[in-house]
Each structure stands twice: as C-alpha cells, then as structure tokens.
C-alpha cells in the first residue's frame, strides 16, 4: 500500500488526506496512519493547507 501511495502522490502532489481516503476507499484515520509511516521514514512530507484554518 505504501508503494502505491508514493506513486500516486508523485503524480498528484498536493493531494489531501481526504483525497487519498476516497481514492483507496479507506477511512481518513487509516490514511493518517499510513501517511504518518511515510513521513516517519522521510518518504513523504506533510504541508499545511492555506485553506484549512485549524491549528496544527
């Protein structure tokens, strides 16, 4: 799943967690855990959305 997600993100930079959840038909919480693993391994980075006003 991680390799598939990396390939998807490579071609679609800027996808949100919700976009990923819809693509993989998973709950957003499951995507968060997968992305956390990619970030922990320095394979992906998380960027704050300019449109999301929540504090991160």
Backbone as JSON, one array per atom type, in Angstrom:
{
  "sequence": "XXXXXXXXXXXXXXXXXXXXXXXXXXXXXXXXXXXXXXXXXXXXXXXXXXXXXXXX",
  "N": [[0.83, -1.19, 0.0], [1.97, 1.23, 0.75], [3.9, 1.72, -1.27], [2.26, 2.0, -3.49], [0.84, 4.29, -2.72], [2.91, 6.17, -2.64], [3.61, 6.3, -5.36], [1.21, 7.29, -6.4], [1.1, 9.8, -5.11], [3.38, 10.96, -6.16], [2.66, 11.58, -8.77], [0.55, 13.23, -8.29], [0.9, 15.61, -6.66], [0.1, 17.41, -3.73], [-2.26, 16.27, -2.97], [-4.91, 15.79, -0.68], [-5.48, 14.33, 2.59], [-8.1, 13.47, 2.67], [-8.61, 13.19, -0.07], [-6.92, 11.02, -0.62], [-8.09, 9.08, 1.03], [-10.59, 8.76, -0.22], [-9.74, 7.83, -2.74], [-8.52, 5.35, -2.11], [-10.59, 4.16, -0.84], [-10.81, 4.11, 1.97], [-11.02, 4.81, 5.49], [-10.46, 8.13, 6.71], [-8.83, 8.15, 9.03], [-7.32, 5.83, 8.78], [-5.77, 6.46, 6.59], [-4.32, 8.56, 7.65], [-2.65, 7.2, 9.47], [-1.14, 5.66, 7.65], [0.13, 7.7, 6.15], [1.55, 8.91, 8.21], [3.47, 6.92, 8.7], [4.91, 7.03, 6.27], [5.92, 9.62, 6.44], [7.46, 9.41, 8.77], [9.46, 7.76, 7.82], [10.75, 9.43, 6.17], [9.85, 9.55, 3.56], [7.79, 10.99, 2.6], [6.3, 14.25, 2.86], [4.41, 16.41, 4.96], [2.27, 19.05, 4.28], [0.91, 22.09, 5.39], [-2.38, 23.18, 4.73], [-3.35, 26.09, 3.03], [-5.97, 26.74, 3.06], [-7.1, 25.56, 5.21], [-8.05, 26.32, 8.34], [-7.6, 25.26, 10.81], [-5.63, 24.76, 13.73], [-2.42, 23.4, 13.61]],
  "CA": [[0.0, 0.0, 0.0], [2.83, 2.42, 0.81], [4.49, 1.96, -2.58], [1.18, 2.5, -4.34], [0.55, 5.66, -2.31], [4.02, 7.01, -3.08], [3.47, 6.51, -6.81], [0.07, 8.17, -6.6], [1.47, 11.14, -4.68], [4.39, 11.5, -7.08], [1.96, 12.13, -9.92], [-0.55, 14.1, -7.87], [1.33, 16.34, -5.48], [-0.92, 18.29, -3.18], [-3.47, 15.54, -2.59], [-5.22, 15.84, 0.74], [-5.79, 13.03, 3.21], [-9.45, 13.08, 2.22], [-8.46, 12.7, -1.45], [-6.33, 9.69, -0.53], [-9.1, 8.19, 1.61], [-11.58, 8.46, -1.27], [-9.09, 7.03, -3.77], [-8.28, 3.99, -1.61], [-11.81, 3.69, -0.19], [-10.46, 3.87, 3.36], [-11.36, 5.87, 6.43], [-9.37, 9.11, 6.84], [-7.92, 7.77, 10.11], [-6.4, 4.82, 8.25], [-4.83, 7.19, 5.73], [-3.43, 9.32, 8.55], [-1.63, 6.27, 9.96], [-0.24, 5.33, 6.53], [0.95, 8.87, 5.85], [2.48, 9.05, 9.33], [4.58, 5.98, 8.45], [5.71, 7.57, 5.17], [6.62, 10.8, 6.95], [8.47, 8.92, 9.72], [10.53, 7.17, 7.03], [11.23, 10.52, 5.3], [9.45, 9.26, 2.18], [6.79, 11.99, 2.23], [6.2, 15.38, 3.78], [3.07, 16.95, 5.14], [2.21, 20.5, 4.15], [-0.35, 22.68, 5.88], [-3.22, 23.79, 3.7], [-3.65, 27.51, 3.21], [-7.41, 26.86, 3.17], [-7.52, 24.92, 6.46], [-7.74, 27.26, 9.4], [-7.35, 24.57, 12.09], [-4.26, 24.84, 14.23], [-1.77, 22.1, 13.5]],
  "C": [[0.87, 1.25, 0.0], [3.44, 2.74, -0.55], [3.45, 2.54, -3.54], [0.87, 3.97, -4.02], [1.66, 6.6, -2.75], [3.94, 7.31, -4.57], [2.31, 7.46, -7.11], [0.43, 9.61, -6.24], [2.5, 11.78, -5.6], [3.72, 12.17, -8.27], [0.88, 13.12, -9.58], [-0.17, 14.84, -6.6], [0.24, 17.29, -5.02], [-2.22, 17.59, -2.84], [-3.67, 15.67, -1.09], [-5.45, 14.43, 1.28], [-7.16, 12.54, 2.79], [-9.41, 12.57, 0.78], [-7.93, 11.26, -1.44], [-7.34, 8.68, 0.01], [-10.14, 7.8, 0.56], [-10.98, 7.55, -2.34], [-8.95, 5.56, -3.34], [-9.5, 3.38, -0.92], [-11.53, 3.24, 1.25], [-10.95, 5.04, 4.21], [-10.19, 6.85, 6.52], [-8.37, 8.75, 7.95], [-6.91, 6.72, 9.66], [-5.35, 5.48, 7.37], [-3.84, 7.97, 6.59], [-2.32, 8.41, 9.06], [-0.64, 5.9, 8.86], [0.69, 6.49, 6.2], [1.96, 9.12, 6.97], [3.7, 8.15, 9.13], [5.49, 6.5, 7.34], [6.53, 8.77, 5.63], [7.74, 10.37, 7.89], [9.68, 8.33, 9.0], [11.16, 8.18, 6.07], [10.94, 10.25, 3.82], [8.42, 10.27, 1.67], [6.86, 13.12, 3.25], [4.76, 15.84, 3.84], [3.16, 18.47, 5.04], [0.87, 20.99, 4.65], [-1.09, 23.31, 4.72], [-3.46, 25.25, 4.02], [-5.14, 27.73, 3.44], [-7.95, 26.27, 4.48], [-7.1, 25.81, 7.62], [-7.5, 26.59, 10.76], [-5.89, 24.72, 12.46], [-3.64, 23.45, 14.13], [-0.56, 22.01, 14.38]]
}
